[in-house]
């Protein structure tokens, strides 16, 4: 009886495309699929009970974007607010995209995927999921799997194994699992960490807390500016329509970011002096950068976060924030002790220590009955993987807005699906070419290029890369925006139904 029920469920839940995740990537991908492949049936499976992904997960005070919304927003829907937006504003924007395009009817909320298995005999994926509303197993099949679930664990944040944590008598919490009901008014708050999350919560805490302290292992770079875009304001003032404003401002921001990225490599010291000048506009000309605001790496080797109105630095200049640059030795009853012996008292300790990497949502995958280890695969442009048919992973940018790659890969997937239809193919793989036979196989991330801790900690979970453009994710939007639209879908790296395509006139 049970077998008959599963078989019936599978037959009733087959789709051309299955999208995993209803966050910023999944919603954008669904839009492009509807627009460019209207003949394709699709479903979105979402673990949570609502859309939003990371913007639904994080509830900490002041939660906001650290990318401008003109480029973090989708290319197809104009952003009309301030460049740096709150989680609430971003969720409202996403909700409008879902409603305006009837994407909601395709989303199955409360579905936690148990495993995904590929069958070459059937040329399809089988996806088993547990439905939270009744605990039942739901079985879906699809021709193509579009992984849009993000890259970190939304339920278990990264907390170092600090000594003495059980001795602490105050409230300890990681920012990722913050309870909005916590009252920090009049409290001494210690934030451990110095990245974008710390920079977000500190100004919010400083408004009503007795005092805020930040303990960081090393300083971080920030870009301070007003939370407005002058060009957008000027275009609106002269009556330019919002779609044009959106398109032009996106182009301007992407141009400026491209220039900044290159200058961070060619003249990092000059860029740092410029970043310090921006800080002084808000914190005063005599603001001291040594030792707590002088990073040890060059700008953009880790994420350069936007700091609207210089609010973190203003809190420090106003005496509301004290900074320690040190490692944590142990927790105590009343706070922590640093490795240098400083005692920091705190009523509330907030860990802003980042994420645990989650590759493909930590979902077990198998291909023809064999368990899939992603580290055994080589990635194709950071989106497809050798030996894994009919699957694409949306992994965005860190130096540019994540969503720029959502839009770009949306075009790529739709072109690929339409090309498969033209060929009459039911399966697509990527495979190393003859010319790649002696190519060195290397870790996913290029440490000199970009080296955030959450990636470096778990390199063994990630696919590998080669040293050629096709076999790496270079984190460079400004080159990919030219390269990816020109990918030859009949190139030798693509196999259709197990065979290399005939060379196209484009390739010739």
N, C-alpha and C positions, 0 to 999 in steps of 0.2 A: 504493500500500500504506500509506504513512504517513498519507494523508488518511483512509483507512478506519479506521486505528487511532485517530486523534483523534476521529472521529465516534463510534466505539464507546465510547471513554472518556467522551465528553460525555454520551451516553445513559445510561451507567452511573453517572454522578456528578451527577445532578440532584437538587436539594433545594429545599424550600420556602424555607428560610432558610440563608444561609451567614454564619457568624460569623468574623470575622478576629481572631485572637489568643486565647490561652488564659491571659491574665493575670487580674488581679483583675476587670477589666471583662467579659472574655469568659466567664469561669466563672459570674459572677453573672447575666449575660444569659441564658446557657444554662439556668440553673435556672429563671428566670422563664418562659422560653419553654416548657419542659417542663410547668410547673405550670399556666400560663394558656392555652397553645395546644397541648394534648397531641396534637392531630391533625396538627401540622406536623412534617415531616421536617426535619432540620438536620444540619449538619456544622460543625466548628470547624477552621480551618486555622491551624496554629501554626508559625512559622519555626524556633523552637528545638526541641530534642529532648525537652523536658519543659515542664510548665506553670510558671506563676509570673510571667512577664513581668519587671517591674522588680525583683522580689524574687529572681529567678534571675540577672539581669544583674549586680547589684552584689555584690561580694565583699569590699569594703574592711573594715578592722577596725571592729568594733562596729556594723555596719550594722543599723539599726533604723528603726521607723516614727517619723515626727514628728507623727503624728496618733494620738489615742487609738483603741484597737481596739474600743471599744464602739460608736463611730460609723464607724470604718474597716472594721470587720467588717460582714458582711451583716446585714440586719434579720432574716433567717430562720434564722440560726444563732447562738446565744448565744456570746459571748466570755467565757471563764472565767479568763483570766490577768491579768497586770498590764496597765494601760492602754497603756504603750509597750512594744512587742514587738520581738524580734529578727526578722531575715529568716527564720531557721530556724523560729521559732514561727509566723510568718505562712504559710510554705509548708506546714507541718503542718496548719494550719487549712484552707487551700485544698484540700489533698489529701483531707481528710475530706469536704469538700463534694462533691468529684468522686466519691469512692468511694460515699458514702451515696446519691447520686442517679444513679449509673451514667452520669455525664457523660463519663467516660473513653472509652467505646465510640464516642463521636461525635467524638473529637479525632483529627486527622491531624497527627502531629508531623512536623517536618522538611520542611515545605512552605513554600517561599519564593515568594510571589506575584510574578509577572512583570508582569501587567497585568489590568485589569478593563474590560470593554466592555459597554455597554448597547445593546440593540436594541429599538427601539420596534415593529418589525414582530412580534417574538416576545414582547415585554414580559418580558424576562429579562436577567439579567447573565451574561456568560461570564467566568470567572476562570481564567487560565492560571497554573500554578505549577510550580516545579521541585522534585522530590522528592529530598532530599539523599542518601537511601540508595543510589540508583542513577543519579541525574542525569537521570532521565526527566522529560518534560513531562507534567503531569497537567492535564486540562481539566475544570472543574466549571461547571455552570450552576445558577442559582438564581433564584427570584422576588424575593427581598428580600435586600439586603446590609446586614449589621449590623457596622459598623466599630468594633472594640474593641481596636485595636492600640496605643493610647496616643498620645502627642504628641511624643516625642523619639526621636532616633536611638540605638538600643541598641548600635551598633557603633562610632560615631565621635563621641566627646564633643567639647565645645567647648574648644579650646585657643587663646588669643590668640596672635597672631604676635609673640612677644617677641623682642627682640634678643639675639643671642649664645647662643642655646640650644645650638648645636653646640659651644660652648666649655666647657660644663659637663662635668666629669669624674665627677660622682657619678651617682646613679640618679634619673632623672626619669620620673614616671608620673602619669597622670590617675587620680583615684579610681575613675572608672567602669570602668576596665580593670585594676584592681588585681589582682595575682597573690597569692593567699593564702600562697604559699611564701616571700614576701619576709620576711626577718628584720630587724626594726628595733630589736632589743634593743641598748641601748648606743649607738645612733646619734643624730646630730643631725638632726632632721626639721623641714623647713619645709613648712607648709601654706599654699598661696596661695588665698585665698577666705575668706568668713566666713558662708556660709549654712548650711543644715541639714546638708549633707554634712561641712563643716568641723567643725561642732559635734559630729558623731558620731565622726569619726576622732580628733580631738584628745584626748579623754579616754582613748581606747584606746591611742594612741601614748604618752601621758604615763605609762602604767603601767610601761613597761619601757625607753622611749627615754632617752638621756642628757638630752636637752632637746627641747622642741617650740617652734617659733616660728610665729606666724600673721601673714601679710602680707595686709592687706585694703585695698581701695580706700575702703571706707566701712563703718561698723559696722552690725550687724543687731540687731533686737529678738528677745529670747527670753523665753519664759514658763517660769519655774522652779517645780518642785513635786515632791513625793514621787511615786514611780511607783506610785501606788495610788489607788483611788477610794473615798473614805470612805463614800459612800452604798451602793455595791455591797457593801462589807464589812459594813455594818450590816444590809442586807437579808439577806445570807447568814447572818449570826449569828442572826437570828430565824427562819430556816428557810424563807425565800421561795425558790420554785423558780427555776432559772436562766433559763428563757424570760422570766419576769416581771422578774427582776433586769435582764436585758439590755434589755428594752423600757423600763423605768422609768429606768435609768441613761442610755440613749441620749437619752431625752426631757430629762433634767436637763442633760446636757452640751450638747445643742443649744440649750436655753434659755439657758444661761450664755454660750455662744458668740454667740448673737444679741445679748444685752445687751452683751457686750464689743465686738462689731463696731460697734454704734451708738455706744458711748461713745468708741471710737477716733476717730470723726468729730466728735462733739460736744464732747468734753473730752480731747483727745489728751495734753495735758500732765499731767493728773491720772492718766491711765492709765499714762504713763511712770513717774511717781513710784511707782505701785503695783508696776509691774514691777521697778523698782530695789529696792523693799522686799523682794520675793521673792528677788532675787539675794543681798541682804545676809544672809538667813537661812542661806545656805550659804557665802558668801564672807567674811562678817564685816561688822560695822557700819562699818568704816573703808575698805571697798573703794572704790577710785577709779574713777569712770565716765568722767571726762574724761581724754584725748580719745578713747580707743579703744572705748568702749561707749556712745556717744551718737550714734545715727543722725540723719541729716539729713532724713528723711522721717517722716511720722506713722505710728504703729503701724498695722499691717495694710494699708498701701499696698503692701507686699510681704509675703511669707509670714511669719507669726509662728510660729516653730518651738518645740516643746516641748523643754525641757532638763531631763531627769529628774535630780533631786537636785542641780541646779545644777552638774553635773560640769565643764562648761567653765570656769565662774567659779572653782570650787574649785581647778582646775589652775592658773589665773592667780594666785590668792591664795596658793597653796602654793609659788609660784616655779617650777613645772614648765613654765609657758607664758609666753612673751614675745610681746607684740603690737606690730606696727608698722602704723600707718594711713598709707598712702602708696601711690604707684604704682610699678610695677617699671620701672626704667630699662633694665637689661640683666642677662643671666646672666653669670657669671664662671666661672673654672675651679673655684672652691670653693663657689659659691653664687649669690647675686644681689646687685646693687646697686640701691638704691631711688633714686627721683628726687631725694630729699634728700641722697643721698650715703652713706647707711648701708650698710655691708657686712654681709650675713647669710651666715654659713657653714652649710652643710648637707651631710650625707652622702646624704640622700634628700630630693627635692623632690616634693611631691604637689600636683598641681593639683586644686583643688575649685572649678572655674570654671564648672560647670554644663553644660547640655545644648545640643545643636543641635536646633532644632525640626524635627520631621518631621510634615508634614501628610499624613494618610491613609497613613502609612508610606512616603511618597515613591513610592508605586505609581503608574505611569501609568494614568490613567483616560480613557475616551472615551465619548461619547454619540452614537450613530448615526454612528459613523465619524469624529467630530470630537474632537480632543484637548481634554480638559477642563482649564481653568485655574481653580483654586478661587477665585482672587482676582476672577474675573469673576462669581462668584455672591454672592448675599446670603443670610446664614444665617437660618434660622427657629429662634429660641430656642436657638441654639448647637448644633443637632442635625440639622436638615435644611437643604437648600440649593436655591435656585431653579434650575430647569433640570436637576436631577439626580433622576430618578425612583427610587422604591423603595430608598432608602438612608438610613440613620441613623448618625450618628457619636456615640459616647459620649465626651464631653469633660466631665470632672468639675469639682469645685470646688477652689479654693485656700484660701479662708477657712474652708471646712468640709471634712470628709472626702470624698475623691474618690468613695468607694463609695456615699455617700448618693444621688448622681445616677445611679449604676449601677442601684440599686433603683428609683428614680423613673422612669428612662427604660425600664427593663424593663417596668413597668406600661404606660407610654405605647405602646411598640411593640406589645405584645400586644393592647392595646385597639384600636390601629390595624389590625393584621392581622385581628382578629375583625370589626371594622367593615367592612373590605374584603370579607370573606366574606359578610357580611350584604347588602352592596350588589351582590355578584357582580362586583366590580371586580378587575382584575389589575394596575392601575397607580395609584400615588399620587404627585402632585407637590405642591410648595408654590410659590405664585406671588404676586407683589405684587398687592394689591387696587386697585380704582379709587381708593380713599381714600389709597393710598400713592404716587400718581403724582408728587407734588411733595416726597416725603420725601427729605431729604438722605441720601446714601450715604456712610458714614464707615468709618474703620478698625475692624477687629474689636475691638480692645481700647480701653477708655476709660482713657486714661493717668492721669487723676486718680483713677480707681477702683482700678486695679490695673496695675502696670507692671514686671513682672519682665523682666530683660534679654533672656532667650531668646525672649520674645514680641516685644519691641520691635525686636530685630535683624532679624526676618523677617516683618514685617507684610505684605510684598508676597506672601508665600506663603499667607496666610490668607484665608478668605472675608471679605466686608465685612458691615457691619451698617447698620441704619437707626436712627432715633431713637425708634421706638415699641417697646413691650414685646415684640411678636411677633417683631421682627427684630433682637434683640440677645441676647447671653448675659451676663446681668448679674452672674454670680458670686454671686448672693444666694439661698442655699438656703432661707432663711426666708420669702422671698416665693414662690419657685418651688414649694415644697411645698404651697402653697395653689393656685397658678395652674395648674400643669401637670396635676394630676388633673382640673381643670375645663375643660380645653381642649375646645372644641366641634369635634369631628371633621368636622362638616358646615359649618364656618365657611368664609368666602369665600376664605381663603388656601389651602384644599385643593382640588386637582383630582383627580377620579377618572376614569380612562380619558379624560383630556383635558378633562373637563367639571367645572364647579363643581357641588358637591352642592346639592340642594334645601335651603333653610333649615330647620333643625330647630326643634322647639318650644322647645328650650333657648335658642336664639339669639333667638327671638321674645320 
